[in-house]
């Protein structure tokens, strides 16, 4: 790392950059690693993309140094001899598929970011074991906040779709006591519907009982989003529980007939199943 690199970086930061790319034919070098550490120490909010890398070990060294993104590929130019020197070509890019990614620091800000929520879902898709479980725990412990966010709600829904019983229970425990309010919000209403779908019979009954006992049940049924939650509850319930839900709806039928969203509930066959 040269002093001139520090000076150039300082000027770029003053100009307002939010990401810097360190490009080298062979990115896994002591020079680049030292520069990554320096940037993260001096400009912690600055994202750093580094490369080039071709193998898992190269990528892991840069990730451990604190890099935010990787430039994968080596010797892509017609006059570049890096592939020949390294005796490795594009075929070795397949090795990168074995690399497991996990954010070093989970934050609500990451999960509620337009791009960050997608990154988290990719991390969940390409990790397993303890690595994935740690990340899921961080998500489920923030499920109530994430469920109400335009992007965070997708992360919670993705965890539901993994169909891990312990993770599902963790989310439901975070949401319990808030289903009425969540049902009438645009983003969290989708999470409530997923809760009804993926909860076990006992947990599903608790959700529906909470909705039945809500003082604003009539408002939930007439809400643009809440009506879909009640439809999902009718669809997912059966037996005595379904009968209790129907009985709770019946006193409100006159007003539901005059509501554009209430009519949706009355028009479903599941009301009388």
C-alpha positions in Angstrom: 0.0 0.0 0.0 1.5 3.3 -1.1 1.0 6.7 0.5 -0.3 7.9 -2.9 -3.1 5.4 -2.6 -4.2 6.9 0.7 -4.1 10.4 -0.8 -6.2 9.4 -3.8 -8.7 7.7 -1.6 -9.0 10.7 0.6 -9.8 12.9 -2.4 -12.4 10.4 -3.7 -14.1 10.3 -0.3 -14.2 14.1 -0.2 -15.8 14.0 -3.7 -18.7 11.9 -2.2 -18.1 8.3 -3.4 -19.9 5.5 -1.5 -18.1 2.6 -3.0 -14.5 2.0 -4.2 -13.3 -0.8 -6.5 -9.8 -2.2 -6.1 -8.9 -3.9 -9.3 -5.8 -6.1 -9.7 -5.0 -9.0 -12.0 -4.5 -11.1 -8.8 -6.5 -9.6 -6.0 -5.4 -11.9 -3.2 -2.2 -10.0 -2.4 -0.8 -8.5 0.8 -1.0 -5.1 -0.8 -4.7 -5.3 -1.5 -5.5 -6.9 1.8 -3.7 -4.1 3.7 -5.5 -1.5 1.7 -8.9 -3.1 2.5 -8.1 -3.1 6.2 -7.0 0.5 6.0 -10.2 1.6 4.2 -12.4 -0.2 6.6 -10.6 1.4 9.6 -10.6 5.0 8.2 -13.8 5.0 6.2 -16.1 2.4 7.8 -19.2 3.4 5.8 -17.4 3.0 2.5 -18.2 -0.2 0.5 -15.2 -1.9 -1.0 -15.3 -4.2 -4.0 -12.0 -6.2 -4.7 -10.6 -8.5 -7.3 -9.7 -10.3 -9.3 -10.3 -13.7 -7.7 -10.8 -17.1 -9.1 -10.6 -19.6 -6.3 -12.3 -20.1 -3.0 -9.2 -19.4 -0.9 -8.6 -16.1 -2.7 -12.2 -15.0 -2.1 -12.1 -16.1 1.6 -9.0 -14.1 2.3 -10.6 -10.9 0.9 -13.9 -11.6 2.8 -12.0 -12.0 6.0 -10.2 -8.7 5.4 -13.6 -7.0 5.2 -14.5 -6.7 1.6 -18.1 -6.0 0.7 -18.1 -7.4 -2.9 -15.9 -9.5 -5.1 -14.8 -9.2 -8.7 -14.7 -12.8 -10.0 -12.7 -13.8 -13.0 -9.0 -13.6 -14.0 -7.2 -12.9 -17.2 -10.3 -11.8 -19.1 -8.4 -9.5 -21.5 -6.8 -10.6 -24.8 -3.3 -9.5 -23.7 -3.5 -10.5 -20.1 -1.2 -13.4 -19.1 -2.6 -14.0 -15.6 -4.4 -17.2 -16.6 -1.1 -18.7 -18.0 0.9 -17.6 -15.0 -1.6 -19.0 -12.6 -2.3 -22.1 -14.7 -6.0 -21.5 -14.1 -8.7 -20.4 -16.4 -12.4 -19.7 -16.5 -13.2 -23.3 -15.8 -12.0 -22.9 -12.3 -14.8 -20.4 -11.6 -16.9 -23.5 -10.8 -14.9 -23.7 -7.6 -16.5 -20.5 -6.4 -19.8 -22.3 -6.1 -18.6 -24.0 -3.0 -17.9 -20.7 -1.2 -20.4 -20.1 1.6 -21.4 -16.5 2.2 -22.6 -15.0 5.5 -22.9 -11.3 6.4 -20.3 -10.5 9.0 -22.7 -8.2 10.7 -26.5 -8.5 10.5 -28.4 -5.3 10.8 -32.0 -4.3 10.4 -30.7 -1.7 7.9 -29.4 -4.4 5.7 -32.6 -6.4 5.8 -34.7 -3.4 5.0 -32.7 -2.2 2.1 -34.0 -2.8 -1.5 -30.8 -4.7 -2.4 -29.8 -5.9 1.0 -33.0 -8.0 1.5 -32.1 -9.8 -1.8 -28.5 -10.4 -0.5 -29.8 -11.9 2.7 -32.1 -14.3 0.8 -29.1 -15.3 -1.4 -27.1 -15.9 1.8 -29.8 -18.2 3.2 -30.0 -20.1 -0.1 -26.2 -20.7 -0.3 -25.4 -21.5 3.3 -26.2 -24.3 5.6 -25.7 -25.7 9.1 -24.6 -23.4 11.9 -23.8 -20.6 9.5 -27.4 -20.5 8.2 -28.9 -21.0 11.6 -27.0 -18.0 13.1 -28.3 -15.8 10.3 -31.9 -17.1 10.7 -31.8 -16.4 14.4 -30.8 -12.8 13.8 -33.7 -12.4 11.3 -36.3 -14.1 13.5 -35.4 -12.0 16.6 -36.2 -8.9 14.5 -39.3 -10.4 12.8 -41.8 -7.8 14.2 -39.8 -4.9 12.8 -38.9 -6.5 9.5 -42.5 -7.6 8.9 -43.7 -4.0 8.6 -41.0 -3.0 6.2 -41.4 -2.8 2.4 -38.4 -5.0 1.9 -37.8 -6.6 5.3 -41.1 -8.5 5.0 -39.8 -10.5 2.1 -36.9 -11.7 4.3 -39.3 -12.9 7.0 -41.5 -14.6 4.3 -38.4 -16.3 2.9 -37.6 -17.8 6.3 -41.1 -19.2 6.5 -40.7 -20.8 3.1 -37.6 -22.7 4.4 -40.1 -24.6 6.5 -37.8 -25.0 9.5 -40.1 -25.6 12.5 -37.9 -23.9 15.1 -37.5 -20.8 12.9 -41.3 -20.6 12.3 -42.0 -20.8 16.0 -39.4 -18.1 16.7 -41.1 -15.7 14.2 -44.6 -16.5 15.5 -43.5 -15.7 19.1 -42.2 -12.4 17.9 -45.5 -11.6 16.2 -47.9 -12.9 18.8 -50.1 -10.2 20.3 -49.8 -8.0 17.2 -51.7 -9.9 14.5 -54.6 -7.4 14.5 -52.4 -4.4 13.8 -50.2 -6.3 11.4 -53.2 -7.5 9.4 -54.2 -4.0 8.3 -50.7 -2.9 7.1 -49.8 -3.4 3.5 -46.5 -5.3 4.0 -47.1 -7.1 7.3 -50.5 -8.5 6.2 -48.5 -10.7 3.8 -46.5 -12.0 6.7 -49.7 -12.8 8.7 -51.0 -14.8 5.8 -47.7 -16.7 5.7 -48.0 -17.2 9.4 -51.4 -18.9 9.0 -50.1 -21.0 6.2 -46.9 -22.3 7.8 -47.9 -22.4 11.5 -48.7 -25.8 12.9 -52.2 -26.5 14.0 -51.8 -25.3 17.6 -50.0 -22.1 16.6 -52.5 -21.4 13.8 -55.3 -21.8 16.3 -53.7 -19.2 18.6 -53.4 -16.7 15.7 -57.1 -17.1 14.7 -58.2 -16.9 18.3 -56.3 -13.6 18.6 -58.1 -12.3 15.5 -61.5 -13.4 16.8 -60.9 -11.7 20.1 -59.7 -8.4 18.5 -62.0 -5.5 19.3 -61.5 -4.2 15.7 -62.4 -7.4 13.9 -65.1 -5.6 11.9 -62.5 -3.0 10.7 -60.0 -5.7 9.9 -62.6 -7.5 7.7 -63.3 -4.2 5.8 -59.7 -3.3 5.4 -58.0 -3.5 1.9 -55.4 -5.9 3.4 -57.1 -7.2 6.5 -59.8 -8.9 4.4 -57.3 -11.1 2.8 -56.0 -12.2 6.2 -59.5 -13.2 7.3 -60.0 -15.1 4.1 -56.7 -16.9 4.8 -57.9 -17.7 8.3 -61.1 -19.1 7.0 -59.3 -21.2 4.4 -56.7 -22.5 6.9 -59.1 -23.3 9.8 -61.3 -26.3 10.2 -63.7 -28.0 12.6 -64.6 -26.2 15.8 -62.1 -23.4 15.2 -63.6 -22.6 11.8 -67.0 -22.6 13.3 -65.9 -20.1 16.0 -64.5 -17.8 13.3 -67.7 -17.9 11.2 -69.7 -17.2 14.4 -67.5 -14.2 15.1 -68.1 -12.9 11.5 -71.9 -13.4 11.4 -72.8 -10.3 13.6 -70.9 -8.1 11.1 -72.5 -9.5 7.9 -74.9 -6.5 7.4 -72.0 -4.0 7.4 -69.8 -6.4 5.4 -72.4 -6.4 2.6 -72.0 -2.7 2.2 -68.2 -2.8 2.2 -66.2 -3.4 -1.1 -63.7 -5.4 0.9 -66.1 -7.0 3.3 -68.0 -8.4 0.3 -64.9 -10.4 -0.6 -65.1 -12.4 2.6 -68.9 -13.0 2.1 -68.4 -14.1 -1.5 -66.0 -16.9 -0.6 -67.2 -20.5 -0.4 -64.8 -21.1 2.5 -67.1 -19.1 4.8 -69.6 -22.0 4.8 -67.3 -25.0 4.5 
